[in-house]
């Protein structure tokens, strides 16, 4: 994945995929928290498939430019979780599991889209679902990193560490630079190469 080998079509596909990814991960993480006992995400409006409640604009911009980004953080109160702080681990894992499931399902749409649409639209739609599926796997892994503003920041809370509220903005900027430089891909490639072939088959490059 070359973050700066960009075309207009790739940026647009990443934009659409980023909106879908932020929504699916946000809903899944919020639903897991609610099931574990914290009703806060329900009151915060995070149990919705409307994307605007789940999108973080800097995170979406990062996905468009580098292929890695983040959605709006889901606030979870560990004191309200039946399993305590370790419920945060379950919620974060649920968010990534939701993306992996989506990554598995999206390529299944490629053949039906090619058959049902005219040639140009079918090729574009099939290309989109493949790009989106690969992004789902990358983002499922990226989100597990225990740093704000990623969902994995909840893992810090699970072990009793609290990051300053303003840390997310500064670290987010560093994440964009690291992703643009290819460092994020290098870090996650071993895990991606292990998981992606199982979900996506041979079409795993991004």
C-alpha positions in Angstrom: 0.0 0.0 0.0 1.5 3.3 -1.1 -0.3 6.1 0.7 0.7 8.7 -1.8 0.1 6.6 -5.0 -3.4 8.3 -5.0 -5.9 8.7 -7.8 -9.2 10.5 -7.6 -11.1 7.2 -7.8 -9.1 5.7 -4.9 -9.7 8.7 -2.7 -13.4 8.6 -3.4 -13.5 4.8 -2.7 -11.6 5.4 0.6 -14.0 8.1 1.5 -17.1 5.9 1.0 -15.4 2.9 2.6 -14.3 5.1 5.6 -17.9 6.2 6.2 -19.1 2.6 6.2 -16.2 1.5 8.4 -16.7 4.2 11.0 -20.4 3.5 11.1 -20.1 -0.3 11.4 -17.3 -0.1 14.0 -19.1 2.6 16.0 -22.4 0.7 16.1 -20.8 -2.6 17.0 -18.6 -1.1 19.7 -21.6 0.8 21.2 -23.9 -2.2 21.0 -21.3 -4.3 22.8 -21.0 -1.7 25.6 -24.8 -1.6 26.0 -25.1 -5.4 26.1 -22.3 -5.4 28.8 -24.3 -3.0 30.9 -23.4 0.6 30.0 -26.5 2.3 28.5 -24.5 5.5 27.8 -23.8 4.8 24.1 -27.5 4.4 23.6 -28.2 7.9 25.1 -25.3 9.3 23.1 -27.0 8.3 19.9 -24.4 5.7 18.9 -26.8 2.9 18.2 -27.7 4.2 14.8 -26.7 3.3 11.2 -26.8 7.0 10.3 -23.1 7.7 9.7 -22.8 11.3 10.9 -22.8 10.3 14.5 -19.8 8.0 14.0 -17.5 10.0 11.7 -14.5 11.9 13.0 -13.5 14.3 10.2 -9.7 14.2 10.8 -9.9 10.4 11.0 -11.9 10.2 7.8 -9.4 12.5 6.1 -6.6 10.3 7.2 -8.3 7.2 5.7 -8.7 9.1 2.4 -5.1 10.1 2.3 -3.2 7.2 3.9 -5.7 4.2 4.1 -5.6 4.4 7.9 -7.9 6.5 10.2 -10.5 6.4 12.9 -14.1 7.1 13.7 -15.5 9.2 16.6 -14.7 7.7 19.9 -17.5 5.8 21.8 -17.7 6.9 25.4 -17.9 3.9 27.7 -18.1 4.0 31.5 -16.2 0.9 32.8 -17.9 1.3 36.2 -21.2 0.4 34.6 -20.0 -2.7 32.7 -20.9 -6.0 34.3 -17.4 -7.3 33.7 -15.8 -4.1 34.9 -12.8 -2.7 33.1 -12.2 -5.9 31.2 -15.6 -5.3 29.4 -13.7 -2.6 27.6 -11.5 -5.2 26.0 -14.6 -7.1 24.9 -16.1 -4.0 23.4 -13.0 -3.1 21.5 -12.6 -6.6 20.2 -16.3 -6.6 19.1 -15.7 -3.4 17.1 -12.8 -5.0 15.2 -14.7 -8.3 14.8 -17.5 -6.3 13.1 -15.1 -4.9 10.6 -13.6 -8.3 9.9 -17.1 -9.7 9.3 -17.8 -6.8 6.9 -14.5 -7.5 5.2 -15.5 -11.1 4.6 -19.0 -10.2 3.3 -18.1 -7.4 1.0 -16.2 -9.4 -1.7 -19.2 -11.7 -2.0 -21.0 -8.8 -3.6 -18.5 -8.4 -6.4 -19.9 -11.1 -8.8 -23.6 -10.1 -8.3 -22.7 -6.4 -9.0 -20.8 -7.3 -12.2 -23.8 -9.4 -13.4 -26.5 -6.9 -12.5 -25.0 -3.6 -13.5 -23.8 -2.4 -16.9 -20.1 -3.0 -17.6 -18.6 0.4 -16.4 -20.8 0.6 -13.3 -20.2 -3.1 -12.5 -16.5 -2.8 -12.7 -16.4 0.3 -10.5 -18.7 -1.2 -7.9 -16.7 -4.5 -7.8 -13.5 -2.5 -7.4 -15.1 -0.5 -4.6 -16.2 -3.6 -2.5 -12.7 -5.1 -2.9 -11.0 -1.9 -1.7 -13.5 -1.5 1.1 -13.0 -5.1 2.2 -9.2 -4.7 2.4 -9.6 -1.5 4.3 -11.9 -3.3 6.8 -9.1 -5.7 7.6 -6.5 -3.0 7.9 -8.7 -0.9 10.1 -9.8 -3.8 12.3 -6.1 -4.3 13.1 -5.2 -0.6 13.3 -8.1 0.1 15.7 -6.6 -2.4 18.2 -3.5 -0.3 18.8 -3.9 1.0 22.4 -3.6 4.7 21.7 -6.0 7.6 21.3 -7.9 8.5 19.2 -8.3 4.9 18.1 -10.9 2.6 19.7 -8.0 0.7 21.2 -7.5 3.6 23.6 -10.1 1.8 25.8 -7.5 -0.9 26.3 -5.4 1.7 28.3 -8.4 2.3 30.5 -8.8 -1.4 31.0 -5.4 -1.6 32.6 -5.9 1.5 34.6 -4.1 4.1 32.4 -5.8 7.4 31.5 -4.6 9.5 28.5 -5.1 13.2 28.7 -8.2 14.4 26.8 -6.1 16.5 24.4 -3.7 13.7 23.6 -6.0 12.3 20.9 -5.6 15.3 18.7 -1.8 15.4 18.9 -1.4 11.6 18.6 -3.9 11.6 15.7 -1.6 14.0 13.8 1.4 11.7 14.5 -0.6 8.7 13.3 -1.4 10.5 10.0 2.3 11.2 9.5 3.3 7.6 10.5 0.7 6.2 8.1 1.8 8.5 5.3 5.4 7.3 5.8 4.4 3.7 5.6 5.2 2.9 9.2 1.7 1.8 10.1 1.6 -0.6 7.3 4.9 -2.1 8.2 3.8 -2.6 11.8 0.5 -4.3 10.8 1.6 -6.2 7.7 2.4 -9.5 9.6 -1.0 -9.6 11.1 -2.7 -8.5 7.9 -0.9 -11.2 5.9 -2.1 -13.8 8.4 -5.8 -12.7 8.5 -6.5 -11.2 5.1 -6.0 -14.4 3.0 -8.5 -16.2 5.3 -11.2 -13.6 4.8 -10.4 -12.2 1.3 -8.8 -15.1 -0.5 -6.0 -14.3 -2.9 -7.1 -10.7 -3.5 -5.4 -9.2 -0.5 -3.1 -6.4 -1.8 -4.1 -2.8 -1.3 
